[in-house]
Each structure stands twice: as C-alpha cells, then as structure tokens.
Amino acid sequence: MTEVIAETRAAALFKTGEPLRIITLGIPRLKPGQALVDLAYSGLCHTQVLEVRGKRGPDAFLPHALGHEGSGMVTQVGEGVTKVRPGDRVVVSWIKGTGADVASTIYSSADGPINSGAVGTFMEQTVTCENRVTPIPDSMPFREAGLLGCAVPTGMGAVLNSAQLKPGNSLAVFGMGGVGLSAVMGGQLALAEPIIAIDIDQEKLALARKLGAAHVVNAREVDPLTAVLDLTGGRGVDCAVEAVGKSETMETAFRSVRNQGGLCVLAGNLPHGGHMKIDPFDLIRGKRIIGTWGGETSPDRDIPRYAELFCSGKLKLDLLVSKEYSLEEINQAIDDLEQGTLGRPLIALGRRA
C-alpha cells in the first residue's frame, strides 16, 4: 500500500460527459524529481472543457485529476530537485522546462486510485515534477501568475516565438478568450500594426481594445474575412492567430493572411476527429500555416519575463481574469467557459499569501 503523506481536495473526472466530482485525495510520498505545491489558483481552458465533455476521443486514464496551469508555493521537494525549494513561489505548467521529468502520479481515494499526469491543478495541493514548475518573484501575485502556465505563454508565444512578428507587421487574432487576448498583448509587445481582434462577443472585443487591438470585428455582424481584407487594403495580414478551435475559423484565418509569406498560426484545439479544409493553391501563392505547441515557450526564459513585464506595469494580465470560482463551483466555470462568455476564468484554491 502506498504511503500517504497528506490529503487534499480535488475535482476529478470519473466519466466523460458527466460533471467533475469533488473528492479527497491521498497524496503519496514524493518520488525523486517531484515537488509538492500548495496551489493558490488554477486556470481553466477549453482543452479541459473538451476533455470533460469527451470530445478529445476515448479516455484511457479514468478516473483522473485535471488542470494544467496554476500558481502556488512549493512546500516539499523530492530527492535530487535543485530548481526549487520549499517556500518558493512558482507557476505550474504543462509546458516542459528544465529539470527532472516524472511522468505521472497516482493518488489514493475512497473511490480507489485516481490517475494524474505530471500536472494536475484542479486541487488544493498537487504533486508535480521539477520541469513543470518555474520560480517567480515574490512581487508577482498568485492571481495573475495563475495565467502564466498556459493561456499567456501560448497566446503571447504564438506571436513572439512561433511567428516571430516584427515591428510594423500586421496581425489578426481570431477568438478573444485567454489565449487570443494574450496574442493581442503579444502583438502589442512586438509593435505589430495594425492589430485586428475578431470575436462574436462585444465585451470581449472591448477588452481587446484595452489590451492593444486597433480594430475589432464582430463576426456576428460582418464577414470577418471581408473585414480583415478591407482593413489591410485587400492585401491580408502578415500573421493570423486562430484561438477559437473551430474548423471554419481556422479556414478563415488561413485565408486572411497575405500571399507570399503570410503566416497562419493555429492555437485552438478542434474536437477529436475534426478537420479543416485548405486550397492547396493558397500554399503555392506563398501562404503558410503552422500549429503552435504552447507558443514554443521556454518556461525558464519566458515565464519570468512575463512576470517582470506585469510587475513593471507593461502587461495587463489583471484584465484577462473574467471571473473567479471556488473549487466547488468548477462545473459552473466549465459551463460558463463553454458558452463563450468568458476570457479566462480562475479557480481560487487554498493558498492566498
């Protein structure tokens, strides 16, 4: 029987298509390379919505913990861990950085074993590993740091790392959720001009303006492709980022980039089995399309940089947080995010200071 060193409350998925259940987990003794983190906040993104709804294909690991970005404080480390120590404030992320890579954790519960990958953040304490934690300065609030594990590095990284946008390049961002809004902020940092934000929610578009978009397009009211072409004199943009996760939006984003070098970056996730269509002649014309894996983020380089930009007032991460939910309200948060009315929700957990 595995030794239990502590207990924690967590939201676990027992069957796809059903609500998460709040249960108590037994935390096992740390393996070499692992760290125990008291979580303050967890982000929530559409990847988890797809997973809960069963839209990512068959799930061979049920029942399991969920969540892949958060913030908190290290309380214990396993043998060999040198990157962090107890008392360090950290961002927890699914994106791999430096350090030991320990693949999974199995928690105990009254319902039997509960699986987890290397990261789980829908819980008050989590066992993760050295390469999934990044130290942040004491001046970085846990609340905004909770966005630095997925939404911000994926969106900003899509622009700064994947596309490597240059000053004066034009940018269209499709979808003003947490990733899309972060891409807008990345465009502002890159001095992109103009930045065009596309969504179907007027409040999200108003937020995009505050974060740096020069133009906003409500796709419920006008054809977004026509609008982008009109705003660029018929040329198309140098770069488009798709952060919606719908086939038709991906296709429109690709069509919106210019010939001879325009780049479309796909950051959104389609449901399992989804496809998009492209005209091969667009590729012959020189349009390019790529996917992005977490914004090609190097956590040890990029997360401290984003934290410093926020602390110096140059990154408005506080505006990204649409609403906070308790762990008990996590199923409501999932429903609200699925409806498309939120930018980025946060799950408030145990630690605050």
N, C-alpha and C positions, 0 to 999 in steps of 0.2 A: 504493500500500500504506500502511495506517495505521501511524503511528509508535507503537511500543510503549515505554513508559517504565519498566515493571516487570512482574513476573509474580506471580501469586497462585494458591493452590489454592482450588478451589471445588467445590461439589456442584451438578451441572447435570441438568436433566430433558431426556432425549432422546426418550422415548416414554412417553406416559401409560400407567399400569398397570405400568410397569417401575421397578426401583429407580433412585435417583439415582446418577450416576457421579461419582467424584472425579477431576477433571481439573485441568490447569494452564491458566490464562487469561493472555493478554497484555493488560495494562492500557493503554488508549490515552491519548494526551496529552489533558489536560483541556480541555473547551470552556469558554467564558465562562459563569460562573454555577455551575460544578461544584466539587465538593470530593472529595478522596481521603481515605478514613478507614481507619485501621488498626483492625480490629474486634477486640473482646475477647470479646463474647458475642452470640449471636443467639437470639431467641425462636423458638418453633415453635408454630404454632396449627393448628386444624382446617381453616382456609382452605387451607393448604398441603397438608394430607392430601387434601382434595377435589381439589386441582389435580393432585397426583401420581397419584391414582387415576383421573383422567379424569372426575370427577363434576361438573365445572364446565362441561361442554359441550366442543365442539371447540376445540382449542388451535392457533391460527394462528401462534404465535411459536416453536415448537420448532425447534432446541433452545434452552433458555433457563435463565438463573440464577433462583433462587428466594430467598425470605426477605424479610420486610418490617418487621422490627423488630430493633434491636440497639443496642449501645453500643461506643464506642471513642474514638480520638483522631484529630483532623484532622492530616494530615501535609503536605497541599498544597492550595492553592485556585486556582481559575481566575480569569481576569480579571473584575473587577467585583464579586467576592464581598467583602462587608464584615461580614456577620453573624458569621462565624467566621474564625479564622486558625490556622495551624499551631501545634500544642501544646494546642489547646482540647479538653477532654473533651466529648463530645456523645452525645445519643441520636439514633439514625437511625430514622425512622418513615415509613410510607406516608401518614400524615395530613399534609396540606399546612399549613405555617406561612407566615411571611413570607419574602421573598427570591425570587431567580430560580428559575423553574420550567423545568428542562431535561428533556424528556420521556423520553429513553432513552439507553442506552449499548450499543454492540456491542463485545464483547471478541473477541480472536482466540484460536485454539487449534489444536492439531494435528488436531482434528476439523472445523475450519472455523469460521465466525463463530458466536458464542454471543450470543443476544439477552438484553437485560435492560431492565426498565423503569427508572423513575427511582430505584428502590430494589432492591438485592439484598443479602442479608445471610448467605447460606449460603456464605461465602467469608472468607478472612483479611484481604483488603483489598477495598474497594468504592469505585466511583465513584458518587457520588450528586450531589444539587444543593442549592443554598442553602436552599430552602424545605422540605427534608426532614431537616435537621439542627437540633437545639436544644442550645445550650450548657447544661452542668450544672456545679455547683460541684465543686471538687477533692475535697471531702469526700464526694461521692456515689460509692460503689463501682460499678465497672463491672458487677459481677454483678447487683445489683438494678436498675441502670439499664437492663439489657437487657430488662426487662419494661415499660419506660415508653414503648415505641414503639407498642404495640397493646393488649396484654391489660389493663393497668391503665387507660389513658385510655379504652378502650372500655367496660369494666365500671363504673368509677367515674363516667365521664362520662354513662353511661346513666341513672344515678341523680341526679347533681348537675346535669348540664346538660340532658339530654333530658327527664327527668321533673321536674326542679327540686323534688325532695322537700323537704318542710318538717318541722321537728321535730314528733314525735308521729305522723307519717304511718306507716302500716303497709306493709311490704314483703315480698314473696315472691320469691325468686330460684330459678329452675329451672335446675339444672346447675352443679356445683361445679368446673368447670375454671378456667383462669386468669381468664377474663372474669367468670364467675359469682362466684368468690371475691372479685374486685375490686369487683363490685357490692355484695357484703356489706360490704366495707370502706367503700364509698361510703355505704351506708345508715347505718353507724355514725357516720361523719363528719357526716351530715345529721341525726343524732339520731332516726332512724326507730325506731318502736316499735309492735309487735314486728317483728323481722327473722326471717323463716322461710326456711330453706335446704332445698332439695329435691334429692335425688340418689339413685342406686342403690348407691353405694359408701360403706360405713360409715366408712372412713378419711378420705375427703373431707369427710363430714359432721362428723366430729370436728374437722377443721381449720376448717370453717366456724364452729364454736362458738368456737374460739380467736380468730377474726377478727371476732366480734361477733354471730353469729346467736343469738337467744334460743331458738329452736326448730329442730329438724331433723326432716326427714321422709324416711324411706327408702321410695322409690316401689316397691321390690320387695316391701315388706311391707304397705303400706297404700295406699289410693287417695289420691293427692296432693290432688285437688280436695276430697274429703271432709275431709281433714286440715286444709287451709287454712281451709275454712269453719268447722270445729269450733274452730279456734284464734282465729277472729275473731267468734265468736258468731253465725255464719251470714251475716254481712254481706259478707265478702270483703275483700280488701286494697285499700288506696288505690293501690298500684302493684305490678305484677308484671314481672320482667325474665326473658325467656327466653334462655338462653345455651347451649342444647343443639344446636339446629339440626335438630329433628325435627318433622314436621307435628303429630303427636299432642300433643307437649309444648307447641307454640305454641297449639294449640287449648285445652288445659287451662289454660295461663297466662292466656289471654284470659278464659276462663270464671271464673277465680278472682278477678277484680277486682270491686269493688263497683259497683252501679248508681249512676247519677247522678254521674259524674265519675271512676270508677276508670280507671286507665291501664295498658295492657299495652305494654311496650317490647320489641321483637324485636331481639336482638343476635346470635342464632345464624344460621348460613347453611344453607339447605336445599341438597341436591344439585340440579344443573341439572334443570329440569322439575318440581321438587317444588311442591306446593300445600298450602294449609291451608284448612279449612272454618270459616266462622263463621255464626252465626244472625243475620240482619240485625236481628231484634227486640232482640238484645243492644245493638246500636248505638242503637236507639230508646230503650232503657232508660237510655242515657247512658254506656254503657261506651265507652272509646276505645282505639284501637290504633295504634301508630306503629312505624316502624323507626328504627334509630339508625345514623348514619354515623360510626363511630369515636367514639361518645359525644359527638358535636357538640363535639369537643375543639378548642381553640385551643392548639396546641403551645407557642407562645411564652408563653402565660399559664399553662397547666395543668401542663406537664411540670416547670418549675422549682418550682411549688407542691408537687407530689407528691414531688419530690426533697427539698425542705425538710422536709416532713412526715416522711419516712423518717429523715432525718438527725437530727431532733429526737425520734425515738422514738415518733411518733404514727401511723405507718403501718408495718405489719408485712410489708413486701414480702419479707423473707427467708423467711417461712413459705410463700410462694407457690411457691418453686422446689422442684419434686418431685425432680428428678434432673438431673445434668449429663452430657452426652455429648460425645465428641470429634467432629470433622468426619467421621472415618472411620466413626463409629457412627450417622450421621444416619439411615440407613434403619431401624435398630433403634429409634431415637427415634420415627420416624414410625409404625412398627408399634405401639409401646407406647402412643402417644397415641391411635391409632385404637381400641385396646382399651378406652379409657376409664378406665384406672387411674391416670392422671397428672393433676395440677393444671396445672402449667406446666413443661415441660422447657426447658432451656437448652443450646445448642450452644456449647461452650467453644472459642474460636478462638485466634489468636496472641498478642495483646497482653494483658498482665496488670497492669502498673503504670500 
